[in-house]
């Protein structure tokens, strides 16, 4: 351990307090010396801003009277305080040696940072400032703005935060005497905690937000409060401009018809744009935890539109967002629904089989569906199965495993309303998995700086939550994520049939995202270990969404293939060939190779034609239900 620095800690702390006072006097325009009336720098102006903010808050509170939620909301500070206390109790903060080291490191950081500004014992040793201001020991993109380094107070503040963050995360990593799964939860909770308490997330400790308030005469504070209160009222953080997108108009707009409907799903058939189409149609099963139009965002990004243009007859399942009528829905119902959709398309187009795609949780279910169909001796109705970022073995399922212990699953009972779980709670969970990207930067930009929201279709989809049947959701987390029973032959059953993945002989195409944090590539790969039929594995660049939604025209990312034998993902990667751009054309070639026969795009291949009864135009009612 290094020796204690030969410096008076009290003098450094006093210097820090002095800087703090000077900063706030400067940033608030030294209100005590400002004129009583006049322009934006006057006391009267800023007092008016304060009254307006207070009035907005009081109006919000009045509107919420009698509308108290039965369970804590994701933004409830009590929930965050409780989380912080639990994390801090689990970390070895009381260790004397660690405290001594932390104190030493902290004093050294104080001297190093202040030395960059000619303050303290290291002033003469200060390195030359860079082009963007004094150089800091630690870098983080949250503090990239030069204003974080323009003043020694904010420089020291964010550098101290980064040092303490590193220390707390290191403590979590080294924590002893904790069960492996609890240690994983501790790591995740610690990282979530330090992200939440970043000085960038609070108005008085964010120099960029304070400068923005000064430049706008406080209007940014008013706009930010307006954004915050609207999000509190709707119970969900906003990622995109309200009203920027309308389903069926500028999003989910590929032409088609709803040709079949049950209480659980609608079946959309898209209108062909080619004279001939593949004889074997394609049925897509999107995850019911999100809206189907992730695969139909707009004309340039739409997988659906692209597939139709390739001469494929495309059907899409649009799941209904859960309500009280779905309280008793279970996994069996979703498996039965997939079989029903497959059989309906076969009957409608008079074909013996269909191609299928299952995305994420719907891919997990598709694997179970294929196993059930094999038991029922109807597996030949599926010519091929494509899996987008889907898992069947949940041993390495990533950060979501931190939400599936007994206490977490038991807590779901408190979130149930009339037999379903409000999708906003699930949305908040997914946002927390990537807090800095999906939560805290929006807090800074839109609440603290009052910036307008972007018009971004992907973010609109991300915030378009769906409710889930509570009974099914608990069973899914318990049976699959927690107990990993799907890979155990006959441990689970559905539709009266035991599920054994080894019975799947259907040709399978398995896609994984190299940077996927929802369904990690290493976890997705494990599907290959449970199939009896031929399979092709492809590793795509990027993650859970961009790794899938990557149209050829975008010319982004890359993908890897390997025609040789591979028993592990590492072996696959070691022998893989890298290809630039989208993998969609590679997949199309694979699909066509299953059955290249084409037929005329006529009769019921063109929905809504003569003698064809349809329900309504795409995208249908279910995608609009909340």
Rosetta blueprint (number, residue, H / E / L):
1 X L
2 X L
3 X L
4 X L
5 X L
6 X L
7 X L
8 X L
9 X H
10 X H
11 X H
12 X H
13 X H
14 X H
15 X H
16 X H
17 X H
18 X H
19 X H
20 X H
21 X H
22 X H
23 X H
24 X H
25 X H
26 X H
27 X H
28 X L
29 X L
30 X L
31 X H
32 X H
33 X H
34 X L
35 X L
36 X L
37 X L
38 X L
39 X L
40 X L
41 X L
42 X L
43 X H
44 X H
45 X H
46 X H
47 X H
48 X H
49 X H
50 X H
51 X H
52 X H
53 X H
54 X H
55 X H
56 X H
57 X H
58 X H
59 X H
60 X H
61 X H
62 X H
63 X H
64 X H
65 X L
66 X L
67 X L
68 X L
69 X L
70 X L
71 X L
72 X L
73 X L
74 X L
75 X L
76 X L
77 X H
78 X H
79 X H
80 X H
81 X H
82 X H
83 X H
84 X H
85 X H
86 X H
87 X H
88 X H
89 X H
90 X H
91 X L
92 X L
93 X L
94 X L
95 X L
96 X H
97 X H
98 X H
99 X H
100 X H
101 X H
102 X H
103 X H
104 X H
105 X H
106 X H
107 X H
108 X H
109 X H
110 X H
111 X H
112 X H
113 X H
114 X H
115 X H
116 X L
117 X L
118 X L
119 X L
120 X L
121 X L
122 X L
123 X H
124 X H
125 X H
126 X L
127 X L
128 X L
129 X L
130 X E
131 X L
132 X L
133 X E
134 X L
135 X L
136 X L
137 X L
138 X L
139 X L
140 X L
141 X H
142 X H
143 X H
144 X L
145 X L
146 X L
147 X H
148 X H
149 X H
150 X H
151 X L
152 X H
153 X H
154 X H
155 X H
156 X H
157 X H
158 X H
159 X H
160 X H
161 X H
162 X H
163 X H
164 X H
165 X H
166 X H
167 X H
168 X H
169 X H
170 X H
171 X H
172 X H
173 X H
174 X H
175 X L
176 X L
177 X L
178 X L
179 X L
180 X H
181 X H
182 X H
183 X H
184 X H
185 X H
186 X H
187 X H
188 X H
189 X H
190 X H
191 X H
192 X H
193 X H
194 X H
195 X H
196 X H
197 X L
198 X L
199 X H
200 X H
201 X H
202 X L
203 X H
204 X H
205 X H
206 X L
207 X H
208 X H
209 X H
210 X H
211 X H
212 X H
213 X H
214 X H
215 X H
216 X L
217 X L
218 X L
219 X H
220 X H
221 X H
222 X H
223 X H
224 X H
225 X H
226 X H
227 X H
228 X H
229 X H
230 X H
231 X H
232 X H
233 X H
234 X H
235 X L
236 X L
237 X L
238 X L
239 X L
240 X L
241 X L
242 X L
243 X L
244 X L
245 X L
246 X L
247 X E
248 X L
249 X L
250 X L
251 X E
252 X L
253 X L
254 X L
255 X L
256 X E
257 X E
258 X E
259 X E
260 X E
261 X E
262 X L
263 X L
264 X L
265 X E
266 X E
267 X E
268 X E
269 X E
270 X E
271 X L
272 X L
273 X L
274 X L
275 X L
276 X E
277 X E
278 X E
279 X L
280 X L
281 X L
282 X E
283 X E
284 X E
285 X E
286 X L
287 X L
288 X L
289 X L
290 X L
291 X L
292 X H
293 X H
294 X H
295 X H
296 X L
297 X L
298 X L
299 X L
300 X L
301 X L
302 X L
303 X H
304 X H
305 X H
306 X H
307 X H
308 X H
309 X H
310 X L
311 X L
312 X L
313 X L
314 X E
315 X E
316 X E
317 X E
318 X E
319 X E
320 X L
321 X L
322 X L
323 X L
324 X H
325 X H
326 X H
327 X L
328 X L
329 X L
330 X L
331 X H
332 X H
333 X H
334 X H
335 X H
336 X H
337 X H
338 X H
339 X H
340 X H
341 X H
342 X H
343 X H
344 X H
345 X H
346 X H
347 X H
348 X H
349 X H
350 X L
351 X L
352 X L
353 X L
354 X E
355 X E
356 X E
357 X E
358 X E
359 X E
360 X L
361 X H
362 X H
363 X H
364 X H
365 X H
366 X H
367 X H
368 X H
369 X H
370 X H
371 X H
372 X H
373 X H
374 X H
375 X H
376 X L
377 X L
378 X L
379 X H
380 X H
381 X H
382 X E
383 X E
384 X E
385 X E
386 X E
387 X E
388 X E
389 X L
390 X L
391 X L
392 X L
393 X L
394 X L
395 X L
396 X L
397 X L
398 X H
399 X H
400 X H
401 X H
402 X H
403 X H
404 X L
405 X L
406 X H
407 X H
408 X H
409 X H
410 X H
411 X H
412 X H
413 X H
414 X H
415 X H
416 X E
417 X E
418 X L
419 X L
420 X E
421 X E
422 X L
423 X H
424 X H
425 X H
426 X H
427 X H
428 X H
429 X H
430 X H
431 X H
432 X H
433 X H
434 X L
435 X H
436 X H
437 X H
438 X H
439 X H
440 X H
441 X H
442 X H
443 X H
444 X H
445 X H
446 X H
447 X H
448 X H
449 X L
450 X L
451 X L
452 X L
453 X L
454 X L
455 X L
456 X L
457 X H
458 X H
459 X H
460 X H
461 X H
462 X H
463 X H
464 X L
465 X L
466 X L
467 X L
468 X E
469 X E
470 X H
471 X H
472 X H
473 X H
474 X H
475 X H
476 X H
477 X H
478 X H
479 X H
480 X H
481 X H
482 X H
483 X L
484 X L
485 X L
486 X L
487 X L
488 X L
489 X L
490 X L
491 X L
492 X L
493 X E
494 X E
495 X L
496 X L
497 X E
498 X E
499 X L
500 X L
501 X H
502 X H
503 X H
504 X L
505 X L
506 X L
507 X L
508 X E
509 X E
510 X E
511 X E
512 X E
513 X E
514 X L
515 X L
516 X L
517 X L
518 X L
519 X L
520 X L
521 X H
522 X H
523 X H
524 X H
525 X H
526 X H
527 X H
528 X H
529 X H
530 X H
531 X L
532 X L
533 X L
534 X L
535 X E
536 X E
537 X E
538 X E
539 X E
540 X E
541 X L
542 X L
543 X L
544 X L
545 X L
546 X L
547 X L
548 X L
549 X L
550 X L
551 X L
552 X H
553 X H
554 X H
555 X L
556 X L
557 X L
558 X E
559 X E
560 X E
561 X E
562 X L
563 X L
564 X L
565 X L
566 X L
567 X L
568 X L
569 X H
570 X H
571 X H
572 X H
573 X H
574 X H
575 X L
576 X L
577 X E
578 X E
579 X E
580 X E
581 X L
582 X L
583 X L
584 X H
585 X H
586 X H
587 X H
588 X H
589 X H
590 X H
591 X H
592 X H
593 X H
594 X H
595 X L
596 X L
597 X L
598 X E
599 X E
600 X E
601 X L
602 X L
603 X H
604 X H
605 X H
606 X L
607 X L
608 X L
609 X L
610 X L
611 X L
612 X L
613 X L
614 X L
615 X L
616 X E
617 X E
618 X L
619 X L
620 X L
621 X L
622 X H
623 X H
624 X H
625 X L
626 X L
